[in-house]
Amino acid sequence: ARCYRGGEHRTRLKELKLGKVDGIALTISIMFFGFIISTKYINYF
């Protein structure tokens, strides 16, 4: 941030990192949305 001045008694800026759980969640989300899209074009029910 432009006006951020770190120092004592201030909140530290912690950068986010991608982990293993993020990859698993992304994979499950893609599979879920793929299933929803496929049911729209192929009538299972």
DRENPA-3360 file (N, C-alpha, C; in nm, 2 decimals, always signed):
BEGIN
1 = ARCYRGGE = +0.08/-0.12/+0.00/+0.00/+0.00/+0.00/+0.09/+0.12/+0.00 ~ +0.04/+0.23/-0.06/+0.12/+0.35/-0.08/+0.15/+0.42/+0.05 ~ +0.06/+0.43/+0.14/+0.07/+0.50/+0.27/+0.11/+0.41/+0.38 ~ +0.15/+0.29/+0.36/+0.18/+0.20/+0.47/+0.32/+0.23/+0.52 ~ +0.33/+0.25/+0.65/+0.46/+0.27/+0.72/+0.47/+0.17/+0.83 ~ +0.55/+0.07/+0.81/+0.57/-0.04/+0.91/+0.66/+0.02/+1.02 ~ +0.67/-0.06/+1.12/+0.75/-0.02/+1.24/+0.71/-0.10/+1.36 ~ +0.76/-0.06/+1.47/+0.71/-0.12/+1.60/+0.57/-0.09/+1.63;
9 = HRTRLKEL = +0.50/-0.19/+1.69/+0.36/-0.18/+1.73/+0.27/-0.16/+1.61 ~ +0.31/-0.21/+1.50/+0.23/-0.20/+1.37/+0.20/-0.34/+1.32 ~ +0.09/-0.35/+1.25/+0.05/-0.48/+1.19/+0.15/-0.51/+1.08 ~ +0.20/-0.63/+1.08/+0.29/-0.67/+0.97/+0.21/-0.71/+0.84 ~ +0.27/-0.69/+0.73/+0.20/-0.72/+0.60/+0.25/-0.87/+0.57 ~ +0.16/-0.96/+0.56/+0.19/-1.10/+0.54/+0.14/-1.14/+0.40 ~ +0.24/-1.18/+0.31/+0.20/-1.22/+0.18/+0.14/-1.36/+0.18 ~ +0.03/-1.37/+0.10/-0.03/-1.50/+0.09/+0.04/-1.59/-0.01;
17 = KLGKVDGI = +0.04/-1.72/+0.02/+0.11/-1.82/-0.06/+0.01/-1.93/-0.10 ~ +0.03/-1.99/-0.22/-0.06/-2.10/-0.25/+0.00/-2.23/-0.19 ~ -0.09/-2.31/-0.13/-0.05/-2.43/-0.07/-0.12/-2.55/-0.14 ~ -0.09/-2.67/-0.08/-0.15/-2.79/-0.13/-0.30/-2.79/-0.12 ~ -0.36/-2.74/-0.01/-0.50/-2.74/+0.01/-0.57/-2.65/-0.10 ~ -0.50/-2.54/-0.14/-0.56/-2.45/-0.24/-0.57/-2.53/-0.37 ~ -0.47/-2.61/-0.41/-0.47/-2.69/-0.53/-0.59/-2.79/-0.53 ~ -0.60/-2.86/-0.41/-0.71/-2.96/-0.40/-0.85/-2.89/-0.41;
25 = ALTISIMF = -0.86/-2.77/-0.35/-0.99/-2.70/-0.36/-1.02/-2.66/-0.50 ~ -0.92/-2.61/-0.57/-0.93/-2.57/-0.71/-0.98/-2.69/-0.80 ~ -0.91/-2.80/-0.78/-0.94/-2.92/-0.85/-1.09/-2.96/-0.83 ~ -1.13/-2.96/-0.71/-1.27/-3.00/-0.67/-1.37/-2.90/-0.73 ~ -1.34/-2.78/-0.73/-1.43/-2.67/-0.78/-1.44/-2.69/-0.93 ~ -1.33/-2.71/-1.00/-1.33/-2.73/-1.15/-1.42/-2.86/-1.18 ~ -1.40/-2.97/-1.11/-1.47/-3.09/-1.14/-1.62/-3.07/-1.11 ~ -1.66/-2.99/-1.01/-1.80/-2.96/-0.97/-1.86/-2.88/-1.08;
33 = FGFIISTK = -1.80/-2.77/-1.13/-1.86/-2.69/-1.23/-1.86/-2.76/-1.36 ~ -1.76/-2.85/-1.39/-1.77/-2.93/-1.51/-1.88/-3.03/-1.51 ~ -1.91/-3.08/-1.39/-2.03/-3.17/-1.38/-2.16/-3.10/-1.41 ~ -2.17/-2.98/-1.35/-2.29/-2.89/-1.37/-2.31/-2.86/-1.52 ~ -2.20/-2.82/-1.58/-2.21/-2.78/-1.72/-2.24/-2.90/-1.81 ~ -2.19/-3.02/-1.78/-2.21/-3.14/-1.85/-2.36/-3.18/-1.84 ~ -2.42/-3.16/-1.72/-2.56/-3.20/-1.70/-2.65/-3.11/-1.78 ~ -2.61/-2.99/-1.81/-2.69/-2.90/-1.89/-2.70/-2.95/-2.04;
41 = YINYF = -2.60/-3.01/-2.09/-2.59/-3.06/-2.23/-2.63/-3.20/-2.25 ~ -2.61/-3.28/-2.14/-2.64/-3.43/-2.15/-2.75/-3.45/-2.04 ~ -2.87/-3.50/-2.08/-2.98/-3.52/-1.99/-2.96/-3.65/-1.91 ~ -2.90/-3.64/-1.79/-2.89/-3.75/-1.70/-3.02/-3.79/-1.64 ~ -3.09/-3.68/-1.60/-3.21/-3.70/-1.52/-3.34/-3.68/-1.60;
% end
